Amino acid sequence: MITTLAPLVLDSAAAGTTAAQVTYMAAPIWDIGANIKNQGITFAVYLLIGGTALVSAGYYFIGRNKTAALKTLAVGVVLIGLVGSLPALGVVSKDTIGGLTNSGTR
């Protein structure tokens, strides 16, 4: 078991293996490499869409409560819009703070 786990924990030189023998697996949900912010936001939006749909369907079909289902959909759509616009809001905030403080003008 140690010989199986050692190449995964240690780098190739410390494990006594060549780099060709060590394989790395990608993350199962999203790639943890570059551009993590946008991929994470996209993933969060998809989770909100699915969660909103499931909860709303539960209220509508199981609980027989149409008002709660519509309220859940309304709140879900607002949250999806807010989370989906986070990258743009960050750029606006950065530009606004930069303009107010005159940072980055040198």
C-alpha positions in Angstrom: 0.0 0.0 0.0 2.9 2.4 0.8 4.3 1.8 -2.7 1.0 2.7 -4.2 0.4 5.9 -2.3 4.0 7.2 -2.2 4.1 8.4 -5.8 0.8 10.3 -5.2 2.0 12.0 -2.1 5.7 12.6 -2.9 7.2 14.2 -5.9 8.8 11.8 -8.5 12.4 12.2 -7.3 11.5 11.5 -3.6 9.3 8.6 -4.5 12.1 6.9 -6.5 10.0 6.8 -9.7 10.3 8.6 -13.0 7.9 11.4 -13.9 6.4 9.2 -16.6 5.1 6.7 -14.0 3.3 9.3 -11.9 -0.1 10.3 -13.2 -2.2 13.1 -11.9 -6.0 13.0 -11.9 -8.1 16.1 -12.6 -10.7 17.3 -10.2 -14.0 15.6 -10.7 -16.3 18.6 -10.4 -14.4 21.4 -12.0 -10.8 22.1 -13.0 -8.9 23.6 -10.1 -6.4 25.2 -12.4 -6.5 28.7 -13.8 -9.6 30.8 -13.9 -11.0 29.2 -10.7 -13.2 32.2 -10.0 -15.3 32.1 -13.1 -15.5 28.3 -13.1 -16.6 28.4 -9.4 -19.2 31.0 -10.1 -20.5 29.0 -13.0 -20.7 25.9 -10.8 -22.5 27.8 -8.1 -25.0 29.1 -10.6 -25.7 25.6 -11.8 -26.1 24.4 -8.2 -28.6 27.3 -7.5 -30.6 26.5 -10.7 -30.8 22.8 -9.7 -31.5 23.4 -6.1 -34.2 26.0 -6.8 -35.9 23.7 -9.3 -35.8 20.8 -6.8 -37.1 22.7 -3.9 -39.8 24.5 -5.9 -40.9 21.1 -7.4 -41.1 19.7 -3.9 -43.3 22.5 -2.8 -45.5 22.3 -5.8 -45.9 18.5 -6.3 -45.3 17.1 -2.8 -46.5 19.9 -0.5 -49.2 21.1 -2.9 -48.3 24.7 -2.0 -48.2 26.8 -5.1 -47.5 30.0 -3.3 -44.4 28.7 -1.7 -43.2 27.2 -5.0 -43.6 30.5 -6.7 -41.8 32.4 -3.9 -39.0 29.9 -4.0 -38.6 30.4 -7.8 -38.6 34.1 -7.4 -36.0 34.1 -4.7 -33.9 31.5 -6.7 -34.0 33.6 -9.8 -32.8 36.7 -7.9 -30.0 34.7 -6.2 -29.0 33.2 -9.6 -28.8 36.7 -11.1 -26.7 38.0 -8.2 -24.3 35.2 -8.2 -24.0 35.2 -12.0 -23.2 38.9 -12.0 -20.4 38.7 -9.4 -17.5 38.9 -11.9 -19.0 42.1 -13.4 -19.7 43.5 -10.0 -16.1 42.9 -9.0 -14.8 44.8 -12.0 -17.1 47.7 -11.3 -16.1 47.8 -7.7 -12.4 47.7 -8.6 -12.8 50.5 -11.1 -14.9 52.6 -8.6 -12.4 52.2 -5.8 -9.5 52.9 -8.2 -11.2 56.1 -9.3 -11.9 57.3 -5.8 -8.5 56.6 -4.4 -6.5 57.4 -7.6 -4.6 54.1 -7.3 -2.8 52.8 -10.3 -2.2 56.2 -11.9 1.6 56.2 -11.6 
